[in-house]
Amino acid sequence: MDKLQSLTAFGALSQETRLDVVRLLITSGSDGMAAGEIGDALGVKQNTMSANLSVLAHAGLVRSVREGRSIRYFADFDGIKGLLGFLMQDCCGGQKDLCQPFIDQVMCGC
């Protein structure tokens, strides 16, 4: 991920509902959630949720799959990993062993 993409992702995450959506989708793992389920879980109206999901998708933080009339959303772990990688690029002056505790904490092994 480059600087411009990272700025877009940070912009998307700088709004409370969108941050809550990403965290919720991370916890849902490979099952993801239908848009309506996300809105219900967070108490957000459908049109507002749709706009927020669009911003997150544009930022590369969520992805979606159409299921008939519904759309299921998932955390885009590649996008999230790209953002974290951008932040940690060249961490600790190239002394990777200093970054390892952080990497171990972030990696869930899933």
N, CA, C and O atoms as CSV, one atom per row, in Angstrom:
chain,resi,resn,atom,element,x,y,z
A,1,MET,N,N,0.851,-1.165,0.000
A,1,MET,CA,C,0.000,0.000,0.000
A,1,MET,C,C,0.900,1.231,0.000
A,1,MET,O,O,1.894,1.283,0.723
A,2,ASP,N,N,0.544,2.216,-0.814
A,2,ASP,CA,C,1.350,3.434,-0.863
A,2,ASP,C,C,0.752,4.519,0.038
A,2,ASP,O,O,-0.268,4.301,0.691
A,3,LYS,N,N,1.392,5.678,0.064
A,3,LYS,CA,C,0.965,6.751,0.952
A,3,LYS,C,C,-0.453,7.229,0.641
A,3,LYS,O,O,-1.246,7.427,1.562
A,4,LEU,N,N,-0.786,7.417,-0.627
A,4,LEU,CA,C,-2.120,7.894,-0.993
A,4,LEU,C,C,-3.207,6.898,-0.589
A,4,LEU,O,O,-4.250,7.292,-0.068
A,5,GLN,N,N,-2.963,5.613,-0.829
A,5,GLN,CA,C,-3.926,4.589,-0.420
A,5,GLN,C,C,-4.072,4.556,1.101
A,5,GLN,O,O,-5.177,4.380,1.614
A,6,SER,N,N,-2.975,4.721,1.813
A,6,SER,CA,C,-3.013,4.744,3.272
A,6,SER,C,C,-3.809,5.934,3.785
A,6,SER,O,O,-4.576,5.805,4.739
A,7,LEU,N,N,-3.633,7.086,3.162
A,7,LEU,CA,C,-4.393,8.267,3.563
A,7,LEU,C,C,-5.893,8.053,3.343
A,7,LEU,O,O,-6.713,8.472,4.159
A,8,THR,N,N,-6.239,7.401,2.239
A,8,THR,CA,C,-7.639,7.088,1.965
A,8,THR,C,C,-8.185,6.149,3.036
A,8,THR,O,O,-9.294,6.346,3.532
A,9,ALA,N,N,-7.407,5.134,3.388
A,9,ALA,CA,C,-7.837,4.180,4.416
A,9,ALA,C,C,-7.982,4.860,5.768
A,9,ALA,O,O,-8.961,4.624,6.476
A,10,PHE,N,N,-7.028,5.696,6.136
A,10,PHE,CA,C,-7.124,6.402,7.412
A,10,PHE,C,C,-8.309,7.358,7.423
A,10,PHE,O,O,-8.976,7.512,8.446
A,11,GLY,N,N,-8.571,8.000,6.289
A,11,GLY,CA,C,-9.739,8.871,6.192
A,11,GLY,C,C,-11.024,8.092,6.419
A,11,GLY,O,O,-11.930,8.557,7.111
A,12,ALA,N,N,-11.096,6.904,5.834
A,12,ALA,CA,C,-12.284,6.060,6.008
A,12,ALA,C,C,-12.439,5.637,7.460
A,12,ALA,O,O,-13.557,5.591,7.972
A,13,LEU,N,N,-11.353,5.331,8.121
A,13,LEU,CA,C,-11.396,4.867,9.505
A,13,LEU,C,C,-11.575,6.005,10.511
A,13,LEU,O,O,-11.800,5.752,11.695
A,14,SER,N,N,-11.478,7.239,10.057
A,14,SER,CA,C,-11.547,8.363,10.990
A,14,SER,C,C,-12.979,8.738,11.382
A,14,SER,O,O,-13.192,9.715,12.100
A,15,GLN,N,N,-13.945,7.972,10.915
A,15,GLN,CA,C,-15.349,8.205,11.272
A,15,GLN,C,C,-15.809,7.040,12.151
A,15,GLN,O,O,-15.531,5.882,11.840
A,16,GLU,N,N,-16.503,7.337,13.233
A,16,GLU,CA,C,-16.819,6.348,14.256
A,16,GLU,C,C,-17.565,5.120,13.716
A,16,GLU,O,O,-17.188,3.988,14.022
A,17,THR,N,N,-18.591,5.327,12.936
A,17,THR,CA,C,-19.368,4.189,12.430
A,17,THR,C,C,-18.524,3.307,11.528
A,17,THR,O,O,-18.599,2.081,11.615
A,18,ARG,N,N,-17.728,3.907,10.670
A,18,ARG,CA,C,-16.897,3.109,9.759
A,18,ARG,C,C,-15.849,2.312,10.535
A,18,ARG,O,O,-15.571,1.162,10.196
A,19,LEU,N,N,-15.275,2.903,11.557
A,19,LEU,CA,C,-14.330,2.158,12.389
A,19,LEU,C,C,-15.038,0.987,13.070
A,19,LEU,O,O,-14.493,-0.114,13.147
A,20,ASP,N,N,-16.249,1.228,13.562
A,20,ASP,CA,C,-17.025,0.153,14.186
A,20,ASP,C,C,-17.338,-0.957,13.191
A,20,ASP,O,O,-17.306,-2.135,13.546
A,21,VAL,N,N,-17.638,-0.592,11.954
A,21,VAL,CA,C,-17.945,-1.590,10.923
A,21,VAL,C,C,-16.733,-2.481,10.670
A,21,VAL,O,O,-16.860,-3.705,10.627
A,22,VAL,N,N,-15.571,-1.880,10.504
A,22,VAL,CA,C,-14.368,-2.667,10.230
A,22,VAL,C,C,-14.079,-3.612,11.395
A,22,VAL,O,O,-13.766,-4.783,11.183
A,23,ARG,N,N,-14.181,-3.111,12.603
A,23,ARG,CA,C,-13.927,-3.973,13.768
A,23,ARG,C,C,-14.951,-5.104,13.848
A,23,ARG,O,O,-14.598,-6.238,14.171
A,24,LEU,N,N,-16.217,-4.803,13.555
A,24,LEU,CA,C,-17.262,-5.823,13.564
A,24,LEU,C,C,-16.994,-6.885,12.507
A,24,LEU,O,O,-17.124,-8.079,12.775
A,25,LEU,N,N,-16.621,-6.452,11.309
A,25,LEU,CA,C,-16.359,-7.409,10.232
A,25,LEU,C,C,-15.108,-8.241,10.499
A,25,LEU,O,O,-15.039,-9.401,10.092
A,26,ILE,N,N,-14.138,-7.670,11.167
A,26,ILE,CA,C,-12.955,-8.450,11.542
A,26,ILE,C,C,-13.376,-9.577,12.477
A,26,ILE,O,O,-12.908,-10.706,12.333
A,27,THR,N,N,-14.256,-9.285,13.434
A,27,THR,CA,C,-14.690,-10.327,14.368
A,27,THR,C,C,-15.567,-11.370,13.691
A,27,THR,O,O,-15.629,-12.510,14.149
A,28,SER,N,N,-16.248,-11.000,12.606
A,28,SER,CA,C,-17.113,-11.970,11.918
A,28,SER,C,C,-16.311,-12.935,11.055
A,28,SER,O,O,-16.838,-13.958,10.617
A,29,GLY,N,N,-15.049,-12.623,10.809
A,29,GLY,CA,C,-14.167,-13.519,10.070
A,29,GLY,C,C,-14.664,-13.864,8.686
A,29,GLY,O,O,-15.174,-13.004,7.968
A,30,SER,N,N,-14.516,-15.123,8.310
A,30,SER,CA,C,-14.843,-15.563,6.950
A,30,SER,C,C,-16.342,-15.644,6.691
A,30,SER,O,O,-16.759,-15.784,5.542
A,31,ASP,N,N,-17.163,-15.557,7.742
A,31,ASP,CA,C,-18.613,-15.561,7.553
A,31,ASP,C,C,-19.111,-14.231,7.022
A,31,ASP,O,O,-20.110,-14.189,6.304
A,32,GLY,N,N,-18.437,-13.149,7.360
A,32,GLY,CA,C,-18.901,-11.834,6.955
A,32,GLY,C,C,-20.279,-11.552,7.516
A,32,GLY,O,O,-20.781,-12.290,8.363
A,33,MET,N,N,-20.887,-10.478,7.036
A,33,MET,CA,C,-22.229,-10.109,7.490
A,33,MET,C,C,-22.965,-9.424,6.359
A,33,MET,O,O,-22.374,-8.695,5.563
A,34,ALA,N,N,-24.275,-9.671,6.298
A,34,ALA,CA,C,-25.113,-8.947,5.340
A,34,ALA,C,C,-25.188,-7.492,5.774
A,34,ALA,O,O,-25.077,-7.179,6.959
A,35,ALA,N,N,-25.377,-6.612,4.810
A,35,ALA,CA,C,-25.429,-5.179,5.104
A,35,ALA,C,C,-26.476,-4.871,6.168
A,35,ALA,O,O,-26.219,-4.078,7.075
A,36,GLY,N,N,-27.633,-5.477,6.072
A,36,GLY,CA,C,-28.686,-5.245,7.063
A,36,GLY,C,C,-28.295,-5.695,8.447
A,36,GLY,O,O,-28.645,-5.049,9.435
A,37,GLU,N,N,-27.568,-6.801,8.531
A,37,GLU,CA,C,-27.097,-7.298,9.829
A,37,GLU,C,C,-26.114,-6.313,10.461
A,37,GLU,O,O,-26.135,-6.086,11.670
A,38,ILE,N,N,-25.263,-5.741,9.630
A,38,ILE,CA,C,-24.293,-4.761,10.138
A,38,ILE,C,C,-25.034,-3.551,10.688
A,38,ILE,O,O,-24.754,-3.086,11.793
A,39,GLY,N,N,-25.985,-3.046,9.903
A,39,GLY,CA,C,-26.773,-1.898,10.341
A,39,GLY,C,C,-27.517,-2.171,11.634
A,39,GLY,O,O,-27.539,-1.337,12.539
A,40,ASP,N,N,-28.131,-3.354,11.716
A,40,ASP,CA,C,-28.866,-3.722,12.933
A,40,ASP,C,C,-27.931,-3.813,14.139
A,40,ASP,O,O,-28.256,-3.332,15.225
A,41,ALA,N,N,-26.771,-4.433,13.941
A,41,ALA,CA,C,-25.822,-4.611,15.042
A,41,ALA,C,C,-25.306,-3.280,15.578
A,41,ALA,O,O,-25.022,-3.141,16.767
A,42,LEU,N,N,-25.190,-2.298,14.673
A,42,LEU,CA,C,-24.632,-1.007,15.076
A,42,LEU,C,C,-25.695,0.074,15.263
A,42,LEU,O,O,-25.379,1.202,15.642
A,43,GLY,N,N,-26.959,-0.275,14.995
A,43,GLY,CA,C,-28.029,0.705,15.135
A,43,GLY,C,C,-27.943,1.839,14.133
A,43,GLY,O,O,-28.188,2.998,14.470
A,44,VAL,N,N,-27.587,1.497,12.882
A,44,VAL,CA,C,-27.414,2.501,11.834
A,44,VAL,C,C,-28.432,2.248,10.734
A,44,VAL,O,O,-28.650,1.103,10.338
A,45,LYS,N,N,-29.054,3.309,10.239
A,45,LYS,CA,C,-30.051,3.202,9.170
A,45,LYS,C,C,-29.416,2.693,7.884
A,45,LYS,O,O,-28.221,2.872,7.650
A,46,GLN,N,N,-30.246,2.051,7.049
A,46,GLN,CA,C,-29.773,1.386,5.835
A,46,GLN,C,C,-29.029,2.337,4.896
A,46,GLN,O,O,-27.942,2.007,4.420
A,47,ASN,N,N,-29.601,3.510,4.624
A,47,ASN,CA,C,-28.947,4.408,3.664
A,47,ASN,C,C,-27.619,4.939,4.202
A,47,ASN,O,O,-26.666,5.111,3.443
A,48,THR,N,N,-27.555,5.195,5.494
A,48,THR,CA,C,-26.307,5.644,6.110
A,48,THR,C,C,-25.264,4.530,6.076
A,48,THR,O,O,-24.092,4.772,5.788
A,49,MET,N,N,-25.705,3.304,6.375
A,49,MET,CA,C,-24.785,2.167,6.352
A,49,MET,C,C,-24.260,1.931,4.950
A,49,MET,O,O,-23.075,1.650,4.767
A,50,SER,N,N,-25.122,2.040,3.968
A,50,SER,CA,C,-24.709,1.834,2.581
A,50,SER,C,C,-23.609,2.819,2.195
A,50,SER,O,O,-22.623,2.433,1.567
A,51,ALA,N,N,-23.772,4.084,2.566
A,51,ALA,CA,C,-22.761,5.094,2.252
A,51,ALA,C,C,-21.445,4.783,2.956
A,51,ALA,O,O,-20.374,4.912,2.362
A,52,ASN,N,N,-21.523,4.375,4.220
A,52,ASN,CA,C,-20.301,4.047,4.963
A,52,ASN,C,C,-19.592,2.828,4.392
A,52,ASN,O,O,-18.364,2.809,4.306
A,53,LEU,N,N,-20.348,1.818,4.004
A,53,LEU,CA,C,-19.744,0.621,3.409
A,53,LEU,C,C,-19.077,0.950,2.081
A,53,LEU,O,O,-18.039,0.381,1.744
A,54,SER,N,N,-19.668,1.860,1.334
A,54,SER,CA,C,-19.073,2.282,0.069
A,54,SER,C,C,-17.723,2.965,0.285
A,54,SER,O,O,-16.769,2.712,-0.451
A,55,VAL,N,N,-17.649,3.823,1.287
A,55,VAL,CA,C,-16.384,4.498,1.611
A,55,VAL,C,C,-15.322,3.474,2.011
A,55,VAL,O,O,-14.175,3.563,1.574
A,56,LEU,N,N,-15.704,2.509,2.837
A,56,LEU,CA,C,-14.759,1.478,3.284
A,56,LEU,C,C,-14.300,0.588,2.134
A,56,LEU,O,O,-13.135,0.196,2.073
A,57,ALA,N,N,-15.217,0.271,1.226
A,57,ALA,CA,C,-14.842,-0.543,0.065
A,57,ALA,C,C,-13.871,0.219,-0.828
A,57,ALA,O,O,-12.888,-0.347,-1.307
A,58,HIS,N,N,-14.143,1.493,-1.050
A,58,HIS,CA,C,-13.252,2.328,-1.869
A,58,HIS,C,C,-11.857,2.413,-1.240
A,58,HIS,O,O,-10.853,2.489,-1.948
A,59,ALA,N,N,-11.806,2.399,0.079
A,59,ALA,CA,C,-10.525,2.474,0.793
A,59,ALA,C,C,-9.802,1.132,0.841
A,59,ALA,O,O,-8.667,1.062,1.312
A,60,GLY,N,N,-10.447,0.059,0.359
A,60,GLY,CA,C,-9.812,-1.258,0.353
A,60,GLY,C,C,-9.834,-1.957,1.694
A,60,GLY,O,O,-9.017,-2.845,1.942
A,61,LEU,N,N,-10.763,-1.570,2.573
A,61,LEU,CA,C,-10.824,-2.165,3.905
A,61,LEU,C,C,-11.922,-3.203,4.041
A,61,LEU,O,O,-11.878,-4.029,4.953
A,62,VAL,N,N,-12.907,-3.178,3.151
A,62,VAL,CA,C,-13.950,-4.202,3.127
A,62,VAL,C,C,-14.160,-4.642,1.686
A,62,VAL,O,O,-13.857,-3.911,0.743
A,63,ARG,N,N,-14.683,-5.845,1.538
A,63,ARG,CA,C,-15.053,-6.365,0.221
A,63,ARG,C,C,-16.449,-6.935,0.343
A,63,ARG,O,O,-16.932,-7.192,1.446
A,64,SER,N,N,-17.093,-7.131,-0.789
A,64,SER,CA,C,-18.474,-7.601,-0.745
A,64,SER,C,C,-18.732,-8.665,-1.799
A,64,SER,O,O,-18.024,-8.779,-2.800
A,65,VAL,N,N,-19.787,-9.446,-1.526
A,65,VAL,CA,C,-20.258,-10.482,-2.452
A,65,VAL,C,C,-21.777,-10.376,-2.478
A,65,VAL,O,O,-22.425,-10.337,-1.432
A,66,ARG,N,N,-22.332,-10.332,-3.668
A,66,ARG,CA,C,-23.783,-10.281,-3.797
A,66,ARG,C,C,-24.352,-11.672,-3.582
A,66,ARG,O,O,-23.863,-12.655,-4.138
A,67,GLU,N,N,-25.393,-11.736,-2.765
A,67,GLU,CA,C,-26.102,-12.987,-2.494
A,67,GLU,C,C,-27.582,-12.738,-2.784
A,67,GLU,O,O,-28.346,-12.381,-1.887
A,68,GLY,N,N,-27.976,-12.929,-4.037
A,68,GLY,CA,C,-29.351,-12.639,-4.421
A,68,GLY,C,C,-29.620,-11.154,-4.298
A,68,GLY,O,O,-28.964,-10.344,-4.954
A,69,ARG,N,N,-30.576,-10.790,-3.464
A,69,ARG,CA,C,-30.922,-9.379,-3.277
A,69,ARG,C,C,-30.110,-8.725,-2.172
A,69,ARG,O,O,-30.236,-7.523,-1.938
A,70,SER,N,N,-29.298,-9.487,-1.506
A,70,SER,CA,C,-28.515,-8.986,-0.384
A,70,SER,C,C,-27.032,-8.917,-0.752
A,70,SER,O,O,-26.578,-9.582,-1.683
A,71,ILE,N,N,-26.306,-8.122,-0.024
A,71,ILE,CA,C,-24.853,-8.035,-0.209
A,71,ILE,C,C,-24.203,-8.385,1.123
A,71,ILE,O,O,-24.544,-7.821,2.163
A,72,ARG,N,N,-23.267,-9.319,1.076
A,72,ARG,CA,C,-22.532,-9.728,2.275
A,72,ARG,C,C,-21.176,-9.037,2.243
A,72,ARG,O,O,-20.499,-9.017,1.215
A,73,TYR,N,N,-20.794,-8.478,3.371
A,73,TYR,CA,C,-19.539,-7.748,3.493
A,73,TYR,C,C,-18.559,-8.511,4.377
A,73,TYR,O,O,-18.944,-9.221,5.306
A,74,PHE,N,N,-17.304,-8.341,4.059
A,74,PHE,CA,C,-16.206,-9.005,4.761
A,74,PHE,C,C,-15.097,-7.981,4.990
A,74,PHE,O,O,-14.920,-7.062,4.190
A,75,ALA,N,N,-14.362,-8.140,6.070
A,75,ALA,CA,C,-13.140,-7.357,6.234
A,75,ALA,C,C,-12.183,-7.782,5.129
A,75,ALA,O,O,-12.020,-8.975,4.873
A,76,ASP,N,N,-11.560,-6.828,4.485
A,76,ASP,CA,C,-10.564,-7.133,3.451
A,76,ASP,C,C,-9.211,-7.225,4.151
A,76,ASP,O,O,-8.505,-6.229,4.310
A,77,PHE,N,N,-8.871,-8.434,4.560
A,77,PHE,CA,C,-7.653,-8.622,5.345
A,77,PHE,C,C,-6.400,-8.271,4.550
A,77,PHE,O,O,-5.395,-7.874,5.140
A,78,ASP,N,N,-6.434,-8.405,3.232
A,78,ASP,CA,C,-5.283,-7.983,2.437
A,78,ASP,C,C,-5.103,-6.467,2.517
A,78,ASP,O,O,-3.980,-5.977,2.641
A,79,GLY,N,N,-6.212,-5.728,2.448
A,79,GLY,CA,C,-6.147,-4.281,2.563
A,79,GLY,C,C,-5.686,-3.838,3.939
A,79,GLY,O,O,-4.872,-2.924,4.067
A,80,ILE,N,N,-6.212,-4.492,4.968
A,80,ILE,CA,C,-5.820,-4.158,6.337
A,80,ILE,C,C,-4.350,-4.495,6.554
A,80,ILE,O,O,-3.616,-3.731,7.180
A,81,LYS,N,N,-3.926,-5.642,6.034
A,81,LYS,CA,C,-2.521,-6.023,6.151
A,81,LYS,C,C,-1.630,-5.027,5.398
A,81,LYS,O,O,-0.534,-4.700,5.853
A,82,GLY,N,N,-2.103,-4.556,4.264
A,82,GLY,CA,C,-1.353,-3.554,3.507
A,82,GLY,C,C,-1.189,-2.258,4.278
A,82,GLY,O,O,-0.123,-1.642,4.249
A,83,LEU,N,N,-2.248,-1.842,4.971
A,83,LEU,CA,C,-2.181,-0.626,5.772
A,83,LEU,C,C,-1.202,-0.792,6.929
A,83,LEU,O,O,-0.374,0.083,7.184
A,84,LEU,N,N,-1.304,-1.915,7.622
A,84,LEU,CA,C,-0.365,-2.174,8.720
A,84,LEU,C,C,1.065,-2.292,8.203
A,84,LEU,O,O,2.002,-1.828,8.852
A,85,GLY,N,N,1.233,-2.907,7.043
A,85,GLY,CA,C,2.563,-3.029,6.451
A,85,GLY,C,C,3.149,-1.673,6.103
A,85,GLY,O,O,4.340,-1.431,6.299
A,86,PHE,N,N,2.297,-0.782,5.580
A,86,PHE,CA,C,2.756,0.570,5.273
A,86,PHE,C,C,3.251,1.270,6.539
A,86,PHE,O,O,4.288,1.933,6.530
A,87,LEU,N,N,2.493,1.113,7.629
A,87,LEU,CA,C,2.887,1.745,8.887
A,87,LEU,C,C,4.191,1.166,9.434
A,87,LEU,O,O,5.013,1.889,9.997
A,88,MET,N,N,4.369,-0.132,9.265
A,88,MET,CA,C,5.518,-0.812,9.861
A,88,MET,C,C,6.717,-0.930,8.911
A,88,MET,O,O,7.748,-1.497,9.273
A,89,GLN,N,N,6.575,-0.398,7.714
A,89,GLN,CA,C,7.659,-0.477,6.743
A,89,GLN,C,C,8.932,0.117,7.344
A,89,GLN,O,O,8.916,1.219,7.891
A,90,ASP,N,N,10.001,-0.606,7.240
A,90,ASP,CA,C,11.301,-0.168,7.759
A,90,ASP,C,C,11.275,0.098,9.261
A,90,ASP,O,O,12.000,0.959,9.759
A,91,CYS,N,N,10.433,-0.648,9.978
A,91,CYS,CA,C,10.314,-0.402,11.418
A,91,CYS,C,C,11.621,-0.704,12.134
A,91,CYS,O,O,12.401,-1.564,11.724
A,92,CYS,N,N,11.826,0.012,13.186
A,92,CYS,CA,C,12.955,-0.215,14.091
A,92,CYS,C,C,14.300,-0.164,13.377
A,92,CYS,O,O,15.237,-0.863,13.761
A,93,GLY,N,N,14.393,0.652,12.352
A,93,GLY,CA,C,15.670,0.802,11.655
A,93,GLY,C,C,16.187,-0.485,11.056
A,93,GLY,O,O,17.397,-0.688,10.961
A,94,GLY,N,N,15.280,-1.357,10.650
A,94,GLY,CA,C,15.672,-2.616,10.038
A,94,GLY,C,C,15.960,-3.729,11.021
A,94,GLY,O,O,16.346,-4.822,10.606
A,95,GLN,N,N,15.787,-3.491,12.304
A,95,GLN,CA,C,16.007,-4.521,13.320
A,95,GLN,C,C,14.691,-5.255,13.553
A,95,GLN,O,O,13.953,-4.960,14.493
A,96,LYS,N,N,14.417,-6.206,12.689
A,96,LYS,CA,C,13.121,-6.888,12.688
A,96,LYS,C,C,12.796,-7.562,14.013
A,96,LYS,O,O,11.622,-7.701,14.356
A,97,ASP,N,N,13.797,-7.977,14.756
A,97,ASP,CA,C,13.524,-8.634,16.039
A,97,ASP,C,C,12.839,-7.691,17.027
A,97,ASP,O,O,12.121,-8.154,17.913
A,98,LEU,N,N,13.045,-6.378,16.895
A,98,LEU,CA,C,12.377,-5.419,17.768
A,98,LEU,C,C,10.895,-5.294,17.430
A,98,LEU,O,O,10.087,-4.971,18.301
A,99,CYS,N,N,10.530,-5.547,16.171
A,99,CYS,CA,C,9.134,-5.461,15.730
A,99,CYS,C,C,8.378,-6.764,15.951
A,99,CYS,O,O,7.147,-6.772,15.941
A,100,GLN,N,N,9.086,-7.847,16.147
A,100,GLN,CA,C,8.433,-9.157,16.221
A,100,GLN,C,C,7.337,-9.243,17.285
A,100,GLN,O,O,6.296,-9.840,17.007
A,101,PRO,N,N,7.509,-8.683,18.486
A,101,PRO,CA,C,6.414,-8.759,19.456
A,101,PRO,C,C,5.125,-8.103,18.943
A,101,PRO,O,O,4.032,-8.615,19.182
A,102,PHE,N,N,5.250,-6.996,18.254
A,102,PHE,CA,C,4.074,-6.345,17.675
A,102,PHE,C,C,3.447,-7.225,16.602
A,102,PHE,O,O,2.229,-7.400,16.573
A,103,ILE,N,N,4.267,-7.773,15.732
A,103,ILE,CA,C,3.770,-8.629,14.651
A,103,ILE,C,C,3.064,-9.850,15.233
A,103,ILE,O,O,2.004,-10.248,14.750
A,104,ASP,N,N,3.645,-10.438,16.258
A,104,ASP,CA,C,3.026,-11.600,16.899
A,104,ASP,C,C,1.667,-11.247,17.495
A,104,ASP,O,O,0.739,-12.054,17.443
A,105,GLN,N,N,1.543,-10.057,18.056
A,105,GLN,CA,C,0.288,-9.628,18.663
A,105,GLN,C,C,-0.784,-9.400,17.599
A,105,GLN,O,O,-1.951,-9.720,17.826
A,106,VAL,N,N,-0.412,-8.857,16.449
A,106,VAL,CA,C,-1.378,-8.541,15.399
A,106,VAL,C,C,-1.821,-9.785,14.637
A,106,VAL,O,O,-2.977,-9.876,14.223
A,107,MET,N,N,-0.929,-10.732,14.450
A,107,MET,CA,C,-1.253,-11.928,13.670
A,107,MET,C,C,-2.063,-12.905,14.510
A,107,MET,O,O,-1.618,-13.353,15.567
A,108,CYS,N,N,-3.263,-13.230,14.024
A,108,CYS,CA,C,-4.125,-14.135,14.799
A,108,CYS,C,C,-3.948,-15.574,14.378
A,108,CYS,O,O,-4.468,-16.478,15.033
A,109,GLY,N,N,-3.228,-15.805,13.304
A,109,GLY,CA,C,-3.020,-17.185,12.862
A,109,GLY,C,C,-4.230,-17.781,12.150
A,109,GLY,O,O,-4.322,-18.997,11.981
A,110,CYS,N,N,-5.150,-16.925,11.736
A,110,CYS,CA,C,-6.347,-17.446,11.053
A,110,CYS,C,C,-6.210,-17.385,9.555
A,110,CYS,O,O,-7.126,-17.783,8.835
